[in-house]
Amino acid sequence: MKTVLIVEDDLINARVFSKILTKRGGLGVKHTENVEEVMKIAQSGEADLILMDVSLSRSVYQGKSVDGIKITQMLKSDPQTANLPVILVTAHAMEGDRENFLRLSGADGYISKPVVDHQQFVDQIIALLPNDNH
C-alpha cells in the first residue's frame, strides 16, 4: 500500500484529507507538522508522496520558522529525498500563485483548498505516486 504523508497544521483539513485518501484512494496516511519528523519520514522512505501545506504557521526547523515552500526546497535539494513527489496545498490561490509556488519550491503538483472534488483530489495524488513497475 502506498503512503501519503500529510504535512498540515490544520487538524480538520488533515482529517478530511486522510479520510478521502484512505476511503476513496485506498492509501495509507501519516500526518505531522513537525519538520524534523517530515525529514525523517522522507529520508527513511516511509512515505511515497507528501501533501505539503504551504502556510504552516507553527513549523520551526533548526530554530527558524519554515513554511511548506521552504520544507519542499529542503526535500528537493537533498539527493536522498529529491525524487519524492511533493504536492503543495494552499488556500491562498491567486492567479499566478500556482506557477510561483511550483517554481520556488520545485514541487511536483499543486492543489487548492478547500478540496471540493474528492475524486479529482485522489486522482491527482495517485497520478504522481511512484509506479513500482519500472
C-alpha positions as CSV (number, residue, x, y, z in Angstrom):
1,M,0.0,0.0,0.0
2,K,1.2,3.5,-0.9
3,T,1.5,6.0,1.9
4,V,0.8,9.7,1.7
5,L,2.4,12.0,4.3
6,I,0.1,14.9,5.1
7,V,2.0,18.0,6.4
8,E,-0.7,20.2,7.6
9,D,-1.2,22.4,10.7
10,D,-4.9,22.4,10.5
11,L,-6.2,19.2,12.1
12,I,-9.6,19.4,10.4
13,N,-8.0,19.7,7.0
14,A,-5.6,16.8,7.8
15,R,-8.6,14.7,8.9
16,V,-10.6,15.4,5.8
17,F,-7.6,14.6,3.5
18,S,-6.9,11.4,5.5
19,K,-10.4,10.3,5.1
20,I,-10.6,11.0,1.4
21,L,-7.2,9.2,0.8
22,T,-8.0,6.1,2.8
23,K,-11.6,5.7,1.9
24,R,-11.6,6.7,-1.7
25,G,-7.9,6.2,-2.6
26,G,-7.2,3.1,-0.6
27,L,-3.9,4.7,0.5
28,G,-2.1,4.7,3.8
29,V,-1.7,8.0,5.6
30,K,0.7,9.7,8.0
31,H,0.3,13.2,9.4
32,T,2.7,15.6,11.1
33,E,3.6,19.2,11.1
34,N,6.9,18.6,12.8
35,V,9.6,19.4,10.3
36,E,12.2,17.0,11.8
37,E,9.6,14.2,11.6
38,V,8.8,15.2,8.0
39,M,12.5,14.9,7.1
40,K,12.9,11.6,8.9
41,I,9.9,10.0,7.3
42,A,11.0,11.3,3.8
43,Q,14.6,10.0,4.3
44,S,13.5,6.7,5.6
45,G,11.3,6.1,2.6
46,E,8.2,5.7,4.8
47,A,6.1,7.9,2.5
48,D,5.5,7.6,-1.2
49,L,4.3,11.2,-1.6
50,I,4.0,14.3,0.5
51,L,1.0,16.6,0.7
52,M,2.5,19.9,1.8
53,D,0.5,22.8,3.2
54,V,2.2,26.0,2.0
55,S,1.3,28.1,5.0
56,L,2.5,26.1,8.1
57,S,2.0,28.7,10.8
58,R,3.8,26.8,13.6
59,S,6.5,24.8,12.0
60,V,10.1,25.5,13.0
61,Y,13.2,23.8,11.8
62,Q,16.7,24.4,13.4
63,G,15.3,27.4,15.2
64,K,13.8,29.1,12.1
65,S,10.2,29.4,11.1
66,V,9.6,27.5,7.9
67,D,6.7,27.2,5.5
68,G,5.8,24.4,3.1
69,I,7.8,26.1,0.3
70,K,10.9,26.0,2.4
71,I,10.4,22.4,3.5
72,T,9.8,21.4,-0.1
73,Q,13.0,23.2,-1.1
74,M,14.9,21.3,1.6
75,L,13.5,17.9,0.4
76,K,14.2,18.7,-3.3
77,S,17.8,19.7,-2.6
78,D,18.6,16.6,-0.7
79,P,19.6,13.8,-3.2
80,Q,18.1,11.2,-0.8
81,T,14.6,12.8,-0.9
82,A,14.7,14.7,-4.2
83,N,12.6,12.2,-6.1
84,L,9.9,12.0,-3.5
85,P,6.8,13.7,-5.1
86,V,5.5,16.7,-3.2
87,I,2.1,18.3,-3.8
88,L,1.6,21.7,-2.4
89,V,-1.7,22.5,-0.8
90,T,-2.9,26.1,-0.2
91,A,-5.9,28.1,0.4
92,H,-4.3,31.3,-0.8
93,A,-4.6,30.7,-4.5
94,M,-4.4,33.8,-6.5
95,E,-3.8,34.0,-10.3
96,G,-0.1,33.2,-10.8
97,D,0.5,31.8,-7.3
98,R,0.5,28.3,-8.6
99,E,3.3,28.9,-11.0
100,N,5.2,30.9,-8.4
101,F,4.9,28.3,-5.7
102,L,5.8,25.4,-8.0
103,R,8.8,27.3,-9.4
104,L,10.0,28.4,-6.0
105,S,9.6,25.1,-4.3
106,G,10.3,22.6,-7.0
107,A,7.1,20.7,-6.0
108,D,5.5,18.3,-8.4
109,G,1.9,19.5,-8.2
110,Y,-0.5,21.9,-6.6
111,I,-3.9,21.5,-5.0
112,S,-6.1,24.4,-3.8
113,K,-8.1,24.2,-0.6
114,P,-10.9,23.7,0.1
115,V,-10.9,20.4,-1.8
116,V,-14.3,20.3,-3.5
117,D,-13.9,17.4,-6.0
118,H,-12.7,14.5,-3.9
119,Q,-12.2,12.1,-6.8
120,Q,-10.1,14.7,-8.7
121,F,-8.0,15.1,-5.5
122,V,-7.4,11.4,-5.2
123,D,-6.7,11.1,-9.0
124,Q,-4.2,13.9,-8.8
125,I,-2.3,12.2,-6.0
126,I,-2.4,8.7,-7.5
127,A,-1.1,10.1,-10.8
128,L,2.0,11.3,-9.0
129,L,2.6,8.2,-6.9
130,P,5.8,6.4,-7.9
131,N,4.9,3.4,-10.1
132,D,6.8,0.3,-9.0
133,N,6.5,-1.4,-12.4
134,H,9.8,0.0,-13.7
